[in-house]
Amino acid sequence: MTDTQYLLSDAEVARFIVSGYHLLEPELPAGLNESIAQKLDALETNPGDAITEAVPEIWQVLDHSQVKGVLVSLLGPDYQVQSHRHWHCKQPGSGYMQWHQDGLNNRDLHLNHFLGLYYPRAVSAEMGPTIIVPGTQYRNAPTDRMATYTNIRGQVPLVVKAGTLAFTHYDLWHGTGANRSSVKRHMIKFLFRRTRPNTAPTWNHDPAALNNPHDWNTRDQAEDVNNILTFTNPLRVSQSDHYKERSIRRECWNDLMGRTA
Ligand SMILES: O=C(O)CCC(=O)C(=O)O
């Protein structure tokens, strides 16, 4: 049973649908991040999926109540931690990674799986942060074309504190900066999956907060579901693109509410 205090709010779920990411800084036990980072520093080869056997303390992160709160909120109480996972170590002096999407480009418009990126060591701008482009998760682009894009407007480098988790939509465009520091940058990527459709909201839902009228004055400073889904525009796209995204957002929200089950 997940402690309801750690579940997301309506606004946080709506923002995930719109922007395709959610950052969490869980209150992990003292020394845990440092100990994981030091064990990663000492690994001579990449164990692939067996990274959790090589560094079993990583389970304490995945099992933390605040982490579970996000996963239950977005994937339901029976979510699955998939067996594939990968340690991404960006060595000092390594170059940038080009823009790409991890998903299969099958445009799954419902929220059935996503990634969790765990950073046991603080990441500075010089250390080759993951760079995401919020709002790109509903846009398909051939990877070879995307690789030619350079400085995309709206990109967000994940310059984060030690212990941060970034939950990112499976189709969110992302890449990395180059590591110009002398420190190894660690990130462990996990995949999480829904096992059954929602029949009701699985987060801290307040039915009274759903139907606020459109407020054209606050627009993307909106704090409520209706206005967040309608007005938020992280990519600053034109209306002709934005109205297509709005309909996808609504479909995704209705699915999470259990209305299409
Ligand atoms: O190392 C990173 O920060 C990003 C890795 C990545 O792009 C990926 O796993 O698809």
The ligand as an SDF file (V2000), in Angstrom:
LIG
                    3D

 10  9  0  0  0  0  0  0  0  0999 V2000
   23.5630    9.2960  -20.7270 O   0  0  0  0  0  0  0  0  0  0  0  0
   22.5730   10.0030  -20.8090 C   0  0  0  0  0  0  0  0  0  0  0  0
   22.3970   10.9700  -20.0990 O   0  0  0  0  0  0  0  0  0  0  0  0
   21.5050    9.7220  -21.8300 C   0  0  0  0  0  0  0  0  0  0  0  0
   21.4970    8.3270  -22.2930 C   0  0  0  0  0  0  0  0  0  0  0  0
   20.4900    8.1580  -23.3780 C   0  0  0  0  0  0  0  0  0  0  0  0
   20.2740    9.0130  -24.1630 O   0  0  0  0  0  0  0  0  0  0  0  0
   19.7410    6.9520  -23.4870 C   0  0  0  0  0  0  0  0  0  0  0  0
   19.8980    6.0780  -22.6480 O   0  0  0  0  0  0  0  0  0  0  0  0
   18.9130    6.8240  -24.4070 O   0  0  0  0  0  0  0  0  0  0  0  0
  1  2  2  0
  2  3  1  0
  2  4  1  0
  4  5  1  0
  5  6  1  0
  6  7  2  0
  6  8  1  0
  8  9  2  0
  8 10  1  0
M  END
$$$$
